[in-house]
Amino acid sequence: MRPKPEKAPSGPIHITAEGAARLRAELQQLWKVERPQVTNAVHEAAKNGDRSENGDYIYGKRRLREIDRRVRFLSKRLEQLRVVEELPKDRERVFFGAWVTLEDEAGKEFCYRIVGQDEFDVGKGWISMNSPMARALLGKRLDDQVRVQTPAGGRELLIARIAYEAPA
């Protein structure tokens, strides 16, 4: 028996304006630049005879399938997204798009930005709004204590700063 597929999240899929612009740029790059180049390379490789042993032809066809799959995904995804551009009225609370600085018991600070699931990047400190950390932070205020469950155990954190512009 196959496992049941996961349910798609209900409601709109949020993304920042910057994240939506990156996805549109990727779609444009794939469709207008990469795909024509790969198509041309496959066409040239096909002229070289036996296609079954032609590495350029085989790789090119595989790359075309990858590009087409990603283009289909991005096209559908961009239709589903809700771009959040407006700032919240209450900027004293944590909402989507916020930069949140947290402080642990030892006084060490961490800064995270709450973004959509299509743009999270842990290296940049961008966490998905669906992550346990973001869910614990959403709706909280400055100086609120937050308890977050991590793989290493529960952590108590203090919200030290909330901003809707990137910290300097």
C-alpha positions as CSV (number, residue, x, y, z in Angstrom):
1,M,0.0,0.0,0.0
2,R,1.2,3.5,-0.8
3,P,1.2,6.1,1.9
4,K,-1.5,8.7,1.8
5,P,-0.4,11.9,0.1
6,E,-0.1,14.9,2.4
7,K,-2.9,17.4,2.2
8,A,-2.0,20.7,0.5
9,P,-2.2,23.6,2.9
10,S,-5.6,25.3,2.8
11,G,-5.8,29.0,2.1
12,P,-3.4,31.3,0.2
13,I,0.3,30.6,0.1
14,H,2.1,33.8,1.3
15,I,5.3,35.2,-0.1
16,T,7.2,38.4,0.2
17,A,7.4,40.8,-2.8
18,E,11.2,40.0,-3.0
19,G,10.5,36.2,-3.0
20,A,7.9,36.6,-5.8
21,A,10.3,38.7,-7.8
22,R,13.0,36.0,-7.5
23,L,10.6,33.2,-8.6
24,R,9.5,35.4,-11.6
25,A,13.2,36.0,-12.5
26,E,13.9,32.3,-12.3
27,L,11.0,31.5,-14.6
28,Q,12.1,34.2,-17.1
29,Q,15.7,32.9,-17.0
30,L,14.6,29.3,-17.6
31,W,12.1,30.1,-20.3
32,K,13.9,32.9,-22.3
33,V,17.6,32.0,-21.8
34,E,18.3,28.4,-20.7
35,R,15.6,26.6,-22.6
36,P,16.5,28.1,-26.0
37,Q,20.2,27.4,-25.4
38,V,19.6,23.8,-24.5
39,T,17.1,23.3,-27.4
40,N,19.8,24.6,-29.8
41,A,22.4,22.3,-28.2
42,V,20.1,19.2,-28.6
43,H,19.3,20.2,-32.2
44,E,23.1,20.4,-33.0
45,A,23.8,17.1,-31.2
46,A,21.0,15.3,-33.1
47,K,22.8,16.1,-36.3
48,N,25.8,14.0,-35.2
49,G,24.1,10.7,-36.0
50,D,23.3,7.8,-33.6
51,R,21.4,9.4,-30.7
52,S,21.5,6.3,-28.5
53,E,25.3,6.9,-27.7
54,N,25.3,10.7,-28.1
55,G,26.0,12.0,-24.6
56,D,25.3,15.6,-25.6
57,Y,21.9,14.7,-27.0
58,I,21.0,12.5,-24.0
59,Y,22.0,15.0,-21.5
60,G,20.3,17.8,-23.4
61,K,17.0,16.0,-23.6
62,R,17.2,15.3,-19.8
63,R,18.0,18.9,-19.1
64,L,15.0,20.0,-21.3
65,R,12.7,17.8,-19.2
66,E,14.1,19.3,-16.0
67,I,13.6,22.8,-17.3
68,D,10.1,22.1,-18.5
69,R,9.2,20.5,-15.2
70,R,10.5,23.6,-13.2
71,V,8.7,26.0,-15.6
72,R,5.4,24.2,-15.1
73,F,5.9,24.2,-11.3
74,L,6.8,27.9,-11.2
75,S,4.0,28.9,-13.5
76,K,1.4,27.1,-11.4
77,R,3.0,28.3,-8.1
78,L,3.0,32.0,-9.1
79,E,-0.7,31.8,-9.8
80,Q,-1.3,30.3,-6.2
81,L,0.8,32.8,-4.3
82,R,-0.5,35.8,-2.4
83,V,2.2,38.5,-2.4
84,V,2.2,40.3,1.0
85,E,3.5,43.8,0.4
86,E,1.7,45.9,2.9
87,L,3.1,46.3,6.4
88,P,0.8,45.4,9.3
89,K,-1.0,48.1,11.2
90,D,0.4,46.9,14.5
91,R,4.1,46.8,14.1
92,E,4.6,46.0,17.8
93,R,3.6,42.4,17.0
94,V,5.2,39.6,15.0
95,F,3.6,39.0,11.6
96,F,4.6,37.7,8.2
97,G,7.7,39.4,6.9
98,A,9.0,40.5,10.3
99,W,12.6,40.5,11.3
100,V,12.6,39.2,14.9
101,T,15.6,39.4,17.2
102,L,15.5,36.8,20.0
103,E,17.6,36.5,23.1
104,D,18.3,33.2,24.9
105,E,18.9,32.7,28.7
106,A,22.7,33.2,28.1
107,G,22.1,36.6,26.4
108,K,23.0,35.3,23.0
109,E,21.0,37.0,20.2
110,F,19.5,35.4,17.1
111,C,17.7,37.2,14.2
112,Y,15.1,35.6,12.0
113,R,12.8,36.8,9.2
114,I,9.5,35.1,8.8
115,V,8.9,34.4,5.1
116,G,6.8,32.0,2.9
117,Q,7.6,28.4,2.4
118,D,9.0,29.0,-1.1
119,E,11.7,31.4,0.1
120,F,13.0,30.2,3.4
121,D,16.8,30.1,3.7
122,V,18.3,29.1,7.0
123,G,21.7,30.5,6.1
124,K,20.2,34.0,5.8
125,G,18.1,33.5,8.9
126,W,14.8,33.3,6.9
127,I,12.4,30.8,8.4
128,S,9.2,29.5,6.9
129,M,6.0,30.8,8.5
130,N,5.0,27.1,8.9
131,S,8.1,26.3,11.0
132,P,7.7,25.6,14.7
133,M,9.9,28.7,15.5
134,A,7.7,31.0,13.4
135,R,4.5,29.5,14.6
136,A,5.7,30.2,18.2
137,L,6.5,33.8,17.3
138,L,3.5,34.9,15.2
139,G,1.3,37.3,17.1
140,K,3.7,37.8,20.0
141,R,4.9,41.3,21.2
142,L,8.2,42.8,22.2
143,D,9.5,41.5,25.5
144,D,7.3,38.4,25.3
145,Q,8.8,35.1,26.4
146,V,8.4,32.3,23.8
147,R,8.9,28.6,24.4
148,V,10.1,26.8,21.3
149,Q,10.5,23.0,21.0
150,T,13.7,22.1,19.1
151,P,15.3,18.8,18.4
152,A,17.7,19.5,21.3
153,G,14.7,20.2,23.6
154,G,12.6,23.1,24.7
155,R,14.1,26.6,24.7
156,E,12.9,29.8,26.4
157,L,13.6,32.9,24.2
158,L,12.8,36.6,24.7
159,I,11.6,38.8,21.8
160,A,14.2,41.6,21.9
161,R,13.3,43.4,18.7
162,I,10.7,43.4,16.0
163,A,11.3,45.2,12.7
164,Y,9.8,45.2,9.2
165,E,12.9,46.5,7.5
166,A,16.1,44.5,7.2
167,P,18.4,45.1,10.2
168,A,21.6,47.1,9.5
